[in-house]
Amino acid sequence: MTAGSLVALRDRLDRASPAFFRFRRLGPDRTLVTNLEGRWLVLSDADFEAYVTGAVARSSALYERLSDANFLRASWSEAKARDMIAKRKTFLGYGPNLHVFVVTLRCNETCVYCHASRADMDATHTDMTPEIAEKAVDLAFMSTSPTITLEFQGGEPLVRFDLVKHIIEYAEAKNETAKKTVELTMVSNLSLMDDDKLAYLLDHRVQICTSIDGPKDLHDKQRKLPSYSAYDAATRWIATINEAYAARGLDPTLYHVEALVTVTRAALERPKELVDTYAALGCRAMFLRPIDPFGFAGKTAKLVEYPRADYLRFYAEATDHILELNRGGTQILERYAAILLTKILRGEDPNFLDLRSPAGAGVSMLAYSYDGGVYTCDEGRMLAAQGDDTFRLGDVFTSTYRDLVGHPTVRAMVIASNLDSQPDCVDCTYNPYCGIQTTHNHKTQGSIFGRMRESSVCAVHKGIQDYLFGKLADGDPHVLEAFERWNTIRPREHFLHAPDDG
């Protein structure tokens, strides 16, 4: 090769050679490419070959698409990449914003997959004391995050509604000087709700979340109350609470009871029924979460578990049905999709701690057990309930805030959940949008680092993103319009307790 031909080759490569990219086949004649900052394109086979070989004509529409999305070395902008990465990683500039309070392990409901390792109603020794609660609130308010969420869990938190009230009022008094923006959330089966409790929760602007596992027969089979229907109890109060929000003049598209699905084996053959149940209840969102291995679910795996390929078929059928309902005017979204689409279409982090790099355990979240133990996350607390204290950071009486957030376990989990240091993740096309659950790795694979190619969580994340990018590539205008609505972040200001609130 002559010197002249070398110069010509170098010039051609400089003009049209690829900048950093990752790729994944989505099907015949479709390849997804993503870059460092998370911009993406779907290319035909011919366009992909031209791209990787540096044969894209400068005057072509393909060159313009690639250049605009920062995929070409000649036009690659460091500032463009840096700004988008910084936008995605804003959460690293804050401290823990989610603080989970396990006010009791007692629960009146028996779930076949209970992740919380519930205790019987007479097990009062599993109740948090007011002193422990106050110490936990004190630690939560030491967070460097300007916004914190206090989330009440159990067991069933309504069993100790007196303590929930105490925490709320203690936090409100503390915030008179702390001047943080505070959100209050309660996760409840709603069966112990009454009018007085609801009035208090509404007056103090507490968000309410519950679980609906499907039609009545399925829900009652999986979530049992001793003397009446768990489904009837939950759905009655969902309707009552939603009516109460509307009576207070709140937009029903934003203010409604959030309900979660735990997808067990029994639900896999009923995706449309499950979706229709949520739509009939007036729910605007549903979270199609696969079963987790924590708590009692580990013991009942033979009844509730399944291959994740079966889950992904279920997910696609259910989400297809949700999109059909959207097409007909019923506004309901799937929460997994909404989280990922916010990252894919907006380049923003929607504050879901398991889909982050690094993940949120210890960095963006702390969990306070009924006995005063402090854990990296709720899953860490669940493992401790079964004798595994790996994720215990300390306790509310002897540990300082700096002890907790600077704990070696937190540091190790940050390293383990950094996708750019994971052998199976560093080259993955979905790296900019994904996240690792280190507690799940520890539980299922014996290491917080895990092996992603063998991880059921990785299989779910990849499968859902394959589904979403496939839909984006199809370009159905009704689907694209729904996806745009799903990824729009609309803060629910009514639930924010701002520092200057009267």
Phi, psi and omega in degrees: 000131182282165178299323179295319179291328176295318178297317180297319179295316180298318180296319180295317179296320179296326182283322193228003182286153184291144163278182182306134177205160171236157183216157178208134177288132177257353183146187181304127175061028177217121175233129177271131172240138175231154179246187187302320185270355176100010169287156187212157174214150170252122186246145171290167180301318181294318180292322180295318178297317178298322181294309186288338179265001179072027185254023180278123181292136183298333183271001187274159175294327178297318178301317180296318178299313182295319181293315180300326182268008174069040182255359183245138183297323184296325184248010185299132182247115177298319181296320180297316179292315183299315183296321182288321177296318178299322178296319180291331188254021183304327185300338181290345179276359182244175172259190180303124179255339179255124182233112185264126180251114176269092189284342175191155170265351181293141179208141179271359183243142179247118181251138184295338184243017191318117179279339188270359183054059184305157175243159179294162186295339179268003182275066185294344178290349177264017176269138172290142177270158177303324180296314177298318181300315181295318178298321179294318177298318179302316179294318180301320181285349174280349180303144178281356177287134179288343179237130177230148176245127174257117184245125182264123181230179176215214017039206178245110185298335179292344174299325179242054181298329177300321180286322175303314178299318181299317180296316180302311184289326176294318179293320178297318179294319181295325183285350175298331177252330182289326176059044173261164168270123188241136170245143179240130183224143176229132176256117189217151172278354173072357185289339179258011178290148170216176187297321181293317179297317181297317179301318179296312181298321178293317181296327181261012172054053178265124175290142184240130180233143180221188179234134170230117186266008178137198177304165188306314183297322180288314180300312183290335176289326185264334183231101192257134167253148187295327189233355178204180188282123175296325179295314180299318181297313183293314185290327177300315183282332173301312180297317182296316182293316179298322176295322180294321176298314181297321179296335178269010174079021182269144181294118183294342177288341179251325189249105181197163177294128173278135179232141183245149175252134165255111187279107175262176180303322183295337182274344190298330182268007185229045185298316183291321177299319181297313180298316181296326177299314179295317180298318180294332179279357181080015178288136181263353180208150173218144184245106185276075186274130174290162179297145176255159182270010186272160175062217184291343181299332177294328181277334183255020185303325181297337180266327192248340186277170185191161173294143182290341173296325177292321177298317183294325174295317176300314182300315181296317180295316181295315183289325173302318181291321176300317180295325176294320176296320176300318179301327180271003176104357177274115185271103176213144182232162174259127191291321176304313181298317182298320179298310183291323180293328176298322177287318186287315187266335183247344182068030182239155176267122184270015174071035171256115198286337182280342179250062178222160173226107357287162182290170191277349185302122179079330180272316182240002185209145168223148178238134183248114182281165181303331184267005179097354176292144180245133186233161181297331186192173181294324178296324176297321176294321178298319178295323179297326179297341179250020172095007181248104184266021184307322189255017174279128183260338183160207178217164188290343184270324187248346184264135173274166177302318180293325175302318186288306186285340178260012184298143178305328178294320177297316180299317180295321181291327176296315179296316184292332183259010173277109186299334182283355176245006179266122182307321182274355185247333188299328180256007183285138180300330184268010180310316184292345188244353196256187180194161182244139175259100187293327178293322177296317177303314182298316183291319188263336185234357175081011180209139178293339178281321177066181176231104192297327181293345178251005186271131176292329177295315178299318180300319179293312182299315180295316182298318179293319180290325172302316180298312184294314180292329174298317178294319179297321180290327178298325174075019176300120185300326179293320179292315180298322179294319177296315180299322178297319178293320183296327186266005179280121180277117178236098183300141178264085188301331181302328182273357181270123176267093185284155182303331183264010177299138184300000000 
